Amino acid sequence: MIYKRDGFSVDLETVVRIYPAVLVEHEGESSEMSLEWVDVYGSKVKILSFVLVFDNTKQGDEERHKQELHFDSKEELLEAMSEVATFF
């Protein structure tokens, strides 16, 4: 099962988990935060992008293996989440 969007491609059969996140910047540092966190504290940080993370990291792996699909808006992120859900 291959999911494709805007030049991005991921094999969903290898994905261990899929989750939404928001890439934020605060005091020169960037990090991924949950959508819920951003709903509460988003006004205190700069939102860089909304992200759908496809995590391929298997249990016990020390190194994270993931692919990220970035969006300009939360609405675009939610639309992609709905598209991915149709594969399951």
C-alpha positions in Angstrom: 0.0 0.0 0.0 1.7 3.1 -1.2 0.4 6.6 -0.2 1.4 9.4 -2.5 0.8 13.1 -2.3 2.6 16.1 -3.8 5.7 14.2 -4.8 5.8 12.4 -1.4 5.6 8.6 -1.3 5.5 6.1 1.6 4.9 2.4 1.9 2.2 2.1 4.5 2.9 -1.6 5.1 6.3 -0.6 6.7 4.9 2.1 8.9 4.7 1.3 12.7 2.7 4.4 13.6 1.3 7.5 12.0 0.7 10.7 14.0 0.1 14.4 13.4 2.4 17.1 14.8 3.2 20.8 14.5 6.7 22.0 13.9 7.3 25.1 16.0 10.1 27.5 16.6 10.7 29.2 19.9 13.9 31.2 20.8 15.7 29.9 17.8 15.0 26.2 18.5 12.6 24.1 16.5 10.7 21.0 17.7 7.7 18.9 17.0 4.7 19.4 19.3 1.3 17.8 19.4 -1.8 19.4 17.9 -3.3 19.6 21.4 -0.2 21.4 22.8 -0.3 24.0 20.0 -4.1 24.6 20.7 -3.1 25.7 24.2 0.3 27.3 23.7 0.5 28.1 20.0 0.2 31.8 20.5 3.6 31.8 22.3 5.5 30.1 19.4 6.0 30.5 15.7 4.3 27.7 13.8 6.6 26.5 10.9 4.4 23.8 9.5 1.9 21.1 10.2 3.3 17.6 9.8 2.0 14.1 9.2 4.7 11.7 10.6 5.1 8.2 9.2 7.3 6.4 11.8 9.0 3.2 10.6 11.0 2.8 13.9 10.7 -0.8 15.2 10.7 -1.5 18.9 14.2 -1.7 20.2 15.8 0.4 17.4 18.0 3.1 18.8 17.8 5.3 15.7 14.5 6.8 14.6 13.3 6.0 11.0 10.6 8.4 9.9 9.3 10.3 6.9 7.4 13.6 7.3 4.9 15.2 5.1 4.6 19.0 5.7 1.6 21.3 5.3 1.0 25.0 5.5 -2.3 24.6 7.3 -4.1 22.4 9.8 -6.9 21.8 7.3 -4.4 20.4 4.8 -3.0 18.1 7.5 -6.5 16.9 8.4 -7.3 16.2 4.7 -4.2 14.1 4.3 -5.0 12.2 7.5 -8.4 11.4 6.0 -6.8 10.2 2.8 -4.4 7.9 4.7 -7.3 6.5 6.8 -8.9 5.2 3.6 -6.0 2.8 3.2 -7.0 1.1 6.5 
